[in-house]
Amino acid sequence: ISGEPNDIISIIPFQEDLFGVTTDGLDYPLQNGTIKLGTSLGVSNVMIDNTCHIKIEKGTAFIIRSKD
């Protein structure tokens, strides 16, 4: 995902839990994690560079980039 440092990234599960979530380029990285539907784990992370990477092995998510 392209953006700017300090842009806000949210990973929100859609209809099911997310499994095998790995992120890079965010203030709070996740390595092979699980984001459960209805939790706030993937909400309001911060980009630390001009790009970030998100990999989801199983599940469907809304990915939202916003500026603070």
C-alpha positions, 0 to 999 in steps of 0.5 A: 500500500502506498502512502505517507509516513503517519498515514493510518492503516486499519485491517478489518475482518469481513464476515470471518476471522483473518489467519496468517496476517503478516504486516511490514512497514507499520508501527505495530507489526504482526507476524503470522497473526490472527485478527478475530472478527469484532476485535480492534487488533488491526485498527489504527496502525501507523505507516512508518514509511511510504509503503507498507505490506499486508499478507493475509493467508485466509480470510477477507478484509477491508483495508482502510488507509486514512490520513490523521 
